[in-house]
Structure formats: structure tokens, C-alpha cells
Amino acid sequence: MAKNFAEIAFTEAVKKLQEKHGSRRSYERMEKFKVIDGLTSNETTFIKNRDSFYLATVGIKEFPYIQHRGGPKGFLKVLDSKRIGFIDFVGNKQYVSVGNMATNNNVSLIMVDYPTKTRLKIFAKAEVIEIKDDPELYSLLDLDDYKFRPERMMVFNIEAYDWNCPQHITHRYTVEEINEAFSPQKDYILKLEEEIKELKEIIKL
């Protein structure tokens, strides 16, 4: 991965706007020096803990299409430092993203961790792979203890990535995360209730 995120994202039109609004100099340093060859352990851990992400593709009519993709935590697998992939479940059968990839395999992914207000942006080249064509890959992407109907597989060859600032990301929590956070309090309440019950029995005596 010889590119960095700025090299791809900062077109001439973007650079002109940065120059106009006074941010060009700092972003120019980012273009020159912020090159990381593949995912680090930080990105790998972040990706493995996601239960959803947003996928952007572009069709032949030049309109972008953004789709939410979700599954159990870890459904998006890190295959190596430059490839991530997942099993595409049977959905509403519109096939807009898959159809767009047939003519333009440049995609963008955005992953958000709302509790920590962190966001990872990825540029990638997409591959759509039929399950019958690569059973070994399917075994790597397969999910344990989760019921689903597989339709195909998608692999994203990472071109570049960048972390976004947390500004304006609202804290949001899943039911599982809330239950986990309040578990000690629930245990403490149960303990108190048991002690109260025992004290009531003693008073009766």
C-alpha cells in the first residue's frame, strides 16, 4: 500500500479549498509523511470489534450509493494487514452495491465506535467472490453460532485509511453494552435484597 489517505482524497479541487480556508499547509504534511503500509494492531482490533459499517460504491450514472452492512460483532474479518472481508448475507435482492462493483470496484468504508467516539475511514478495491469459487476463503470468513443465509463473499484490498476526529459523534450504546455496564449494580442490588430478606427473618424471631 504505497498511497496514503490524503493522496487519494485530496483532489485538486479539495486542495484549492484547503488553500482558500487556510488548512492546506498542515494537510500537505499529511500527504507527504503519513504513509502506513497496511493495518496495524490498532486498526485490526478496532475492525474485529465492529458489528456494522457503512459501504460506499459508485454506479455508472456517477451517483454514490451508501449502504449499511451489519452482523454479529467480528463478522468483518481481517484476513491480513492489507485485506478485510465478510460473507454477504441474503438481503432484499436489490444488488445495488454488488452491481456498482461490477463496473467500478473503488469503494469506501466508514466504521464507527460510538461509545468511544472513534471513526475509521478506508479506501479499498473490492472483490466480489462466489462461495463455490473459494471454499477456503469461506471457511476463514464463516461465523460461529450465528444463523444466516450466505449469498457471496466480499474482500476489500485496502489502499489507504485514516482516523477521523471524534467531534460531533454522539455516544450510543447497544443493549448488550448497557447490560454489561450495569451488571455490577444489578449484582449489588440482588445482594442487598438478600441481606434485607435475612434481616427480616431475624426480626421475626
Secondary structure, 3 states (H helix, E strand, C coil): CCCCHHHHHCCHHHHHHHHHHCCHHHHHHHHHHCCCCCCCHHHHHHHHCCCEEEEEEECCCCCEEEEEEECCCCCCEEEECCEEEEEEECCCCCCHHHHHHHHCCEEEEEEEECCCCEEEEEEEEEEEECHHHCHHHHHHHCCCCCCCCEEEEEEEEEEEEEEECCCCCCCCCCHHHHHHHHHHHHHHHHHHHHHHHHHHHHHHC
